[in-house]
Amino acid sequence: MKLATTLLNVASALFAITAAILWWRSAVVKTLDHFSIHVSRPNSPMGAPLGGGPLGGVFVGQAHSDDLIALANALKRQSKFSAWAAICAGISAICQASSLLA
């Protein structure tokens, strides 16, 4: 019974450390500061390009979206909190693993 409990504690510590590492890695993914939006005019007799995309369209210029910039800023802020949470989870997992070795 003691061996099974020890194995479960070791597995728990290993999975906690792995989860903290994966969580931290996902939190530090870089997001863009600027999003390029290409504007095109449909170039077909029906008035709309095939499939609804810019296929066969004529490039008109670039646009700017405050909504996309706000989204990028929110994702960055979320990632910072997530990174700190992953660090705390990692410290907790290391403490748990250390208690098993003591």
Rosetta constraint file for C-alpha pairs under 8 A:
AtomPair CA 1 CA 5 HARMONIC 6.36 0.50
AtomPair CA 2 CA 6 HARMONIC 6.13 0.50
AtomPair CA 3 CA 7 HARMONIC 6.11 0.50
AtomPair CA 4 CA 8 HARMONIC 6.15 0.50
AtomPair CA 5 CA 9 HARMONIC 6.16 0.50
AtomPair CA 6 CA 10 HARMONIC 6.14 0.50
AtomPair CA 6 CA 100 HARMONIC 7.97 0.50
AtomPair CA 7 CA 11 HARMONIC 6.06 0.50
AtomPair CA 8 CA 12 HARMONIC 5.97 0.50
AtomPair CA 9 CA 13 HARMONIC 6.16 0.50
AtomPair CA 9 CA 100 HARMONIC 7.56 0.50
AtomPair CA 10 CA 14 HARMONIC 6.17 0.50
AtomPair CA 10 CA 97 HARMONIC 7.03 0.50
AtomPair CA 10 CA 100 HARMONIC 7.35 0.50
AtomPair CA 11 CA 15 HARMONIC 6.05 0.50
AtomPair CA 12 CA 16 HARMONIC 6.02 0.50
AtomPair CA 13 CA 17 HARMONIC 6.17 0.50
AtomPair CA 13 CA 93 HARMONIC 5.57 0.50
AtomPair CA 13 CA 94 HARMONIC 7.44 0.50
AtomPair CA 13 CA 96 HARMONIC 6.15 0.50
AtomPair CA 13 CA 97 HARMONIC 5.42 0.50
AtomPair CA 14 CA 18 HARMONIC 6.14 0.50
AtomPair CA 14 CA 93 HARMONIC 7.78 0.50
AtomPair CA 14 CA 97 HARMONIC 7.77 0.50
AtomPair CA 15 CA 19 HARMONIC 5.94 0.50
AtomPair CA 16 CA 20 HARMONIC 6.13 0.50
AtomPair CA 16 CA 89 HARMONIC 7.36 0.50
AtomPair CA 16 CA 90 HARMONIC 7.12 0.50
AtomPair CA 16 CA 93 HARMONIC 5.44 0.50
AtomPair CA 17 CA 21 HARMONIC 6.26 0.50
AtomPair CA 17 CA 89 HARMONIC 7.70 0.50
AtomPair CA 17 CA 90 HARMONIC 5.57 0.50
AtomPair CA 17 CA 93 HARMONIC 5.41 0.50
AtomPair CA 17 CA 94 HARMONIC 7.02 0.50
AtomPair CA 18 CA 22 HARMONIC 6.20 0.50
AtomPair CA 19 CA 23 HARMONIC 5.89 0.50
AtomPair CA 20 CA 24 HARMONIC 6.01 0.50
AtomPair CA 20 CA 86 HARMONIC 4.90 0.50
AtomPair CA 20 CA 87 HARMONIC 6.79 0.50
AtomPair CA 20 CA 89 HARMONIC 5.64 0.50
AtomPair CA 20 CA 90 HARMONIC 4.98 0.50
AtomPair CA 21 CA 25 HARMONIC 6.14 0.50
AtomPair CA 21 CA 86 HARMONIC 7.11 0.50
AtomPair CA 21 CA 90 HARMONIC 7.15 0.50
AtomPair CA 22 CA 26 HARMONIC 6.24 0.50
AtomPair CA 23 CA 27 HARMONIC 6.25 0.50
AtomPair CA 23 CA 82 HARMONIC 7.39 0.50
AtomPair CA 23 CA 83 HARMONIC 7.22 0.50
AtomPair CA 23 CA 86 HARMONIC 5.60 0.50
AtomPair CA 24 CA 28 HARMONIC 6.42 0.50
AtomPair CA 24 CA 82 HARMONIC 7.09 0.50
AtomPair CA 24 CA 83 HARMONIC 5.01 0.50
AtomPair CA 24 CA 84 HARMONIC 7.97 0.50
AtomPair CA 24 CA 86 HARMONIC 5.09 0.50
AtomPair CA 24 CA 87 HARMONIC 6.92 0.50
AtomPair CA 25 CA 29 HARMONIC 6.83 0.50
AtomPair CA 26 CA 79 HARMONIC 7.91 0.50
AtomPair CA 27 CA 79 HARMONIC 4.54 0.50
AtomPair CA 27 CA 80 HARMONIC 6.72 0.50
AtomPair CA 27 CA 82 HARMONIC 5.60 0.50
AtomPair CA 27 CA 83 HARMONIC 5.06 0.50
AtomPair CA 28 CA 79 HARMONIC 6.48 0.50
AtomPair CA 28 CA 80 HARMONIC 7.62 0.50
AtomPair CA 28 CA 83 HARMONIC 6.78 0.50
AtomPair CA 29 CA 79 HARMONIC 7.95 0.50
AtomPair CA 30 CA 76 HARMONIC 7.97 0.50
AtomPair CA 31 CA 72 HARMONIC 6.48 0.50
AtomPair CA 31 CA 75 HARMONIC 7.62 0.50
AtomPair CA 31 CA 76 HARMONIC 6.96 0.50
AtomPair CA 32 CA 72 HARMONIC 6.71 0.50
AtomPair CA 33 CA 69 HARMONIC 6.88 0.50
AtomPair CA 33 CA 72 HARMONIC 6.63 0.50
AtomPair CA 33 CA 73 HARMONIC 7.89 0.50
AtomPair CA 34 CA 69 HARMONIC 6.61 0.50
AtomPair CA 35 CA 64 HARMONIC 7.44 0.50
AtomPair CA 35 CA 65 HARMONIC 7.66 0.50
AtomPair CA 35 CA 68 HARMONIC 6.90 0.50
AtomPair CA 35 CA 69 HARMONIC 7.31 0.50
AtomPair CA 36 CA 62 HARMONIC 6.82 0.50
AtomPair CA 36 CA 63 HARMONIC 6.97 0.50
AtomPair CA 36 CA 64 HARMONIC 7.04 0.50
AtomPair CA 37 CA 62 HARMONIC 5.43 0.50
AtomPair CA 37 CA 63 HARMONIC 5.14 0.50
AtomPair CA 37 CA 64 HARMONIC 6.51 0.50
AtomPair CA 37 CA 65 HARMONIC 7.92 0.50
AtomPair CA 38 CA 59 HARMONIC 7.38 0.50
AtomPair CA 38 CA 60 HARMONIC 7.72 0.50
AtomPair CA 38 CA 61 HARMONIC 6.04 0.50
AtomPair CA 38 CA 62 HARMONIC 4.64 0.50
AtomPair CA 38 CA 63 HARMONIC 6.43 0.50
AtomPair CA 39 CA 59 HARMONIC 6.18 0.50
AtomPair CA 39 CA 60 HARMONIC 5.46 0.50
AtomPair CA 39 CA 61 HARMONIC 5.31 0.50
AtomPair CA 39 CA 62 HARMONIC 5.58 0.50
AtomPair CA 39 CA 63 HARMONIC 6.77 0.50
AtomPair CA 40 CA 54 HARMONIC 6.10 0.50
AtomPair CA 40 CA 57 HARMONIC 5.58 0.50
AtomPair CA 40 CA 58 HARMONIC 5.19 0.50
AtomPair CA 40 CA 59 HARMONIC 4.34 0.50
AtomPair CA 40 CA 60 HARMONIC 4.98 0.50
AtomPair CA 40 CA 61 HARMONIC 7.08 0.50
AtomPair CA 41 CA 54 HARMONIC 7.42 0.50
AtomPair CA 41 CA 57 HARMONIC 5.23 0.50
AtomPair CA 41 CA 58 HARMONIC 5.11 0.50
AtomPair CA 41 CA 59 HARMONIC 6.49 0.50
AtomPair CA 41 CA 60 HARMONIC 6.43 0.50
AtomPair CA 42 CA 47 HARMONIC 6.16 0.50
AtomPair CA 42 CA 48 HARMONIC 5.37 0.50
AtomPair CA 42 CA 49 HARMONIC 5.35 0.50
AtomPair CA 42 CA 54 HARMONIC 6.56 0.50
AtomPair CA 42 CA 55 HARMONIC 7.85 0.50
AtomPair CA 42 CA 56 HARMONIC 6.82 0.50
AtomPair CA 42 CA 57 HARMONIC 4.32 0.50
AtomPair CA 42 CA 58 HARMONIC 6.42 0.50
AtomPair CA 43 CA 47 HARMONIC 7.07 0.50
AtomPair CA 43 CA 48 HARMONIC 7.31 0.50
AtomPair CA 43 CA 49 HARMONIC 6.54 0.50
AtomPair CA 43 CA 56 HARMONIC 5.64 0.50
AtomPair CA 43 CA 57 HARMONIC 4.62 0.50
AtomPair CA 43 CA 58 HARMONIC 6.27 0.50
AtomPair CA 44 CA 48 HARMONIC 6.21 0.50
AtomPair CA 44 CA 49 HARMONIC 5.90 0.50
AtomPair CA 44 CA 56 HARMONIC 7.25 0.50
AtomPair CA 44 CA 57 HARMONIC 7.67 0.50
AtomPair CA 48 CA 52 HARMONIC 6.48 0.50
AtomPair CA 49 CA 53 HARMONIC 6.06 0.50
AtomPair CA 49 CA 54 HARMONIC 6.19 0.50
AtomPair CA 49 CA 55 HARMONIC 5.80 0.50
AtomPair CA 49 CA 56 HARMONIC 6.44 0.50
AtomPair CA 49 CA 57 HARMONIC 6.72 0.50
AtomPair CA 50 CA 55 HARMONIC 6.39 0.50
AtomPair CA 50 CA 56 HARMONIC 7.91 0.50
AtomPair CA 51 CA 55 HARMONIC 7.82 0.50
AtomPair CA 54 CA 58 HARMONIC 7.84 0.50
AtomPair CA 65 CA 69 HARMONIC 6.60 0.50
AtomPair CA 66 CA 70 HARMONIC 6.10 0.50
AtomPair CA 67 CA 71 HARMONIC 6.13 0.50
AtomPair CA 68 CA 72 HARMONIC 6.17 0.50
AtomPair CA 69 CA 73 HARMONIC 6.25 0.50
AtomPair CA 70 CA 74 HARMONIC 6.14 0.50
AtomPair CA 71 CA 75 HARMONIC 6.14 0.50
AtomPair CA 72 CA 76 HARMONIC 6.21 0.50
AtomPair CA 73 CA 77 HARMONIC 6.22 0.50
AtomPair CA 74 CA 78 HARMONIC 6.06 0.50
AtomPair CA 75 CA 79 HARMONIC 6.01 0.50
AtomPair CA 76 CA 80 HARMONIC 6.31 0.50
AtomPair CA 77 CA 81 HARMONIC 6.59 0.50
AtomPair CA 78 CA 82 HARMONIC 6.12 0.50
AtomPair CA 79 CA 83 HARMONIC 5.94 0.50
AtomPair CA 80 CA 84 HARMONIC 6.37 0.50
AtomPair CA 81 CA 85 HARMONIC 6.20 0.50
AtomPair CA 82 CA 86 HARMONIC 6.11 0.50
AtomPair CA 83 CA 87 HARMONIC 6.23 0.50
AtomPair CA 84 CA 88 HARMONIC 6.26 0.50
AtomPair CA 85 CA 89 HARMONIC 6.15 0.50
AtomPair CA 86 CA 90 HARMONIC 6.01 0.50
AtomPair CA 87 CA 91 HARMONIC 6.21 0.50
AtomPair CA 88 CA 92 HARMONIC 6.17 0.50
AtomPair CA 89 CA 93 HARMONIC 6.10 0.50
AtomPair CA 90 CA 94 HARMONIC 6.12 0.50
AtomPair CA 91 CA 95 HARMONIC 6.15 0.50
AtomPair CA 92 CA 96 HARMONIC 6.22 0.50
AtomPair CA 93 CA 97 HARMONIC 6.10 0.50
AtomPair CA 94 CA 98 HARMONIC 5.97 0.50
AtomPair CA 95 CA 99 HARMONIC 6.18 0.50
AtomPair CA 96 CA 100 HARMONIC 6.56 0.50
AtomPair CA 97 CA 101 HARMONIC 6.66 0.50
AtomPair CA 98 CA 102 HARMONIC 6.29 0.50
